[in-house]
Amino acid sequence: MSRTRISAALRLTASVVLTLFGLLLATFLIARVVPIDPVLAVVGDRASAETYQRVRGELGLDQPLYVQFWRYLVLVAHGDFGRSVLTRNLVIDDIVRFLPATIELATTATLIGVALGIPLGVVAAARQGRSADHVIRVVGLVGYSVPVFWLGLMALLLFYAELGWAAGPGRLDIFYEDSVAPVTGLILVDSALAGDWAVWRSALHHLVLPAGVLGYFSLAYISRMTRGFMLEQLGQEYIVTARAKGLRERRVLWRHAFRNILVPLVTVVALSYASLLEGSVLTETVFAWPGIGSYITGSLLNIDMNAVLGGTLVVGTIFIALNLFADLLYRRLDPRTR
Amino acid sequence: MSGAAGTGQGWRAWLVSDAPHSARQARLGEIYRFGRALARHPLALTGLAIILLLVLVAALAPLLAPYAPSTQHLLDRLQAPSARHWLGTDELGRDLLSRLVYGARLTLGIVALVTVISAPLGLAIGCMAGYAGGWPDAALMRLTDVFLALPRLILALAFVAALGPGIENAVLAIALVAWPPYARIARAETLALRRSDFIAAAQLAGASPARIVLRHIMPLCLASVIVRVSLDMAGVILIAAGLGFLGLGAQPPAPEWGAMIAAGRKYMLDQWWVAAMPGIAIAVVSLGFNLLGDGLRDVLDPKQR
């Protein structure tokens, strides 16, 4: 390993640590500005002054802020986000239970986005300035403009209530609930492992709408970026050479130009996955999808701050990790960055 | 100026002249070229038209709205679109069209306030970091990177949850997560300007760093920041609508579009228009901002074409 690579790795590590630190500081400070007295929340408003002071000491609230922050870091490092007021469970247990549903949703949506977005982007670039390009551009821009929760509601109205093509809110039909033992927490995987295809079909039926709605946003982003990357390649001289050799346009596009955009495209897909995790917050609320987004919004409305901040921390960490992953992959795949 | 001045041809020649005689001529010429480029971009013009329409509707709301936005007519609740109520009525018999028209004021207000808070904040941080260099630069940019690396919507949600629901807090939360891209851009521009002769001249003339940043650097960074702001506006509208939808933004009876969708959700199966109409309004307006932003980027950055 060369010296420059080591220093690059160190710089990357430092920036990730710093970002995580920033996230923790943000959640810590948010918890401090909440206009709820955390001591009163524990002892109730009829406790005596001594009890109040004792609990205040136990919670460490009489300590200076940096000591409190240190204690918070230690707790979080042990996976202790406190207890949810709403569910009465440890927040970490709740998150472990709710997270797989979100991952199942975001992954399926990303797959949809990749499968449709990349070909659309390539076609748009190949037909730049022509009507196909404009149509694809507008489809993408609409994806950037429509509120995801509204699109979800309209999709439910049309495909579930009117046409009956897809199943309604939730992850499964009610009589299949808890019928497969959770292994991965991803129902499609678990039911396939158990060989229970009735459950698998029901899960897929429920997944189609939310994943389709979310996938549309991924499609908008991926097709737009693909188009940009492809245009950059199509302007290069090796493309002119390939065409001059008499290669068919399809081959020029997919074998020559497309291969060269794979590296930046991988980054884009990772970033899109990260933004879908965030987008799933609103989508899950609409589809009653029992994921981390529903958990966070449900807790928000009940000012269940332990749950909100625990959820924020977990989603934020995954977000940072995906960004890091995209970065590392880019360095690994692109020989110029070595 | 030649004798041709006053005719259309002469004005154009004056505007696009390669050798402008004054700063004003150069600036007007630039605006003219920019306008011409934008005019050749039909999608951008569509976007501009939508935004102008929004501003007009917001300004003339009392004249345009057929009914008062919050007056309840319980006998007319959940009416389908008709000649009397073009877009129908909501669950309290309020005219949806009137509420949408007044809601334009809220949307525009939120966008304007977020911009007024976040753009100067980002501009100031970026210019200071870029001009100062050294450790202030490193510290401010790390802070920016941290904010950029965090999920914006979720952070805004957590902020609003902590500050308490309401339109002011929603604006504050969105502004708090919106400034980092502006700081990045302003810093990049400042770095390019820092070593130029006119800055050296100002320094020699004894101008203080604060004066140089405020009077000489910031105005030149403004253009790129404005473009970025216009690109972000659709995102701001969508986050604000999302907060409204979750009940964390504007509170009833304010005709905020996101909150109106949330209210219409209960009646969606039989009275779809209550939830559908505000969503269309949000989509059209943010599409307008996206089209304009997209066009601006095309016009200003030839690489993207």
Contacts between the chains, C-beta under 8 A, distances in Angstrom:
chain1	res1	chain2	res2	distance
A	15	B	142	7.6
A	15	B	145	6.6
A	18	B	142	5.8
A	18	B	145	7.6
A	18	B	146	6.3
A	19	B	145	6.8
A	19	B	146	5.1
A	19	B	149	4.5
A	19	B	150	7.6
A	21	B	146	7.8
A	22	B	143	7.6
A	22	B	146	3.3
A	22	B	147	7.4
A	22	B	149	7.7
A	22	B	150	7.1
A	23	B	146	7.5
A	23	B	150	5.8
A	26	B	150	6.9
A	26	B	155	6.7
A	26	B	158	7.8
A	27	B	158	7.0
A	30	B	158	5.2
A	30	B	159	6.4
A	30	B	161	7.8
A	30	B	162	4.5
A	31	B	162	7.3
A	33	B	162	5.1
A	33	B	163	6.9
A	34	B	161	7.8
A	34	B	162	4.7
A	35	B	164	6.6
A	134	B	43	7.8
A	137	B	43	7.6
A	138	B	43	7.8
A	141	B	287	6.3
A	141	B	290	4.9
A	141	B	291	6.4
A	141	B	294	6.6
A	142	B	283	7.2
A	142	B	287	6.4
A	144	B	234	6.2
A	144	B	286	7.5
A	144	B	290	5.1
A	145	B	234	5.8
A	145	B	238	7.8
A	145	B	283	5.3
A	145	B	284	7.9
A	145	B	286	4.1
A	145	B	287	3.9
A	145	B	289	7.9
A	145	B	290	5.2
A	146	B	279	7.5
A	146	B	282	7.7
A	146	B	283	4.6
A	146	B	286	7.8
A	147	B	238	5.6
A	147	B	241	5.0
A	147	B	242	6.7
A	147	B	245	7.4
A	147	B	258	7.1
A	147	B	261	7.4
A	147	B	279	6.1
A	147	B	282	5.2
A	147	B	283	7.0
A	148	B	238	7.9
A	148	B	242	7.8
A	149	B	242	6.6
A	149	B	245	5.2
A	149	B	261	7.0
A	150	B	241	8.0
A	150	B	261	5.6
A	150	B	275	7.4
A	150	B	278	7.9
A	150	B	279	3.4
A	150	B	282	6.8
A	150	B	283	7.4
A	151	B	279	7.8
A	153	B	261	7.1
A	153	B	265	6.3
A	153	B	268	6.2
A	153	B	275	5.7
A	153	B	279	7.5
A	154	B	276	6.6
A	154	B	279	7.0
A	156	B	268	7.7
A	157	B	268	5.8
A	157	B	269	7.2
A	157	B	272	5.8
A	161	B	268	7.9
A	161	B	269	5.5
A	228	B	304	7.0
A	274	B	151	7.6
A	277	B	151	7.4
A	278	B	151	4.6
A	278	B	152	7.5
A	278	B	153	5.1
A	278	B	154	5.8
A	279	B	153	7.8
A	281	B	153	6.4
A	281	B	154	6.5
A	281	B	157	7.2
A	282	B	153	7.8
A	282	B	242	5.3
A	282	B	245	7.0
A	282	B	246	7.6
A	285	B	245	8.0
A	285	B	246	7.0
A	296	B	154	7.1
A	296	B	157	6.9
A	297	B	157	7.5
A	297	B	246	5.7
A	300	B	157	6.1
A	300	B	160	8.0
A	300	B	161	4.6
A	300	B	246	6.8
A	300	B	248	6.8
A	301	B	246	7.2
A	301	B	247	6.3
A	303	B	161	6.7
A	305	B	161	7.0
A	305	B	162	7.2
A	308	B	157	7.6
A	308	B	158	5.8
A	308	B	161	5.4
A	309	B	158	6.6
A	311	B	154	7.9
A	312	B	154	5.4
A	312	B	155	7.1
A	312	B	157	7.6
A	312	B	158	4.8
A	315	B	151	6.1
A	315	B	154	5.5
A	316	B	150	5.6
A	316	B	151	5.8
A	316	B	154	6.7
A	316	B	155	7.6
A	319	B	149	7.4
A	319	B	150	7.0
A	319	B	151	4.8
A	320	B	149	5.6
A	320	B	150	7.7
A	323	B	149	6.0
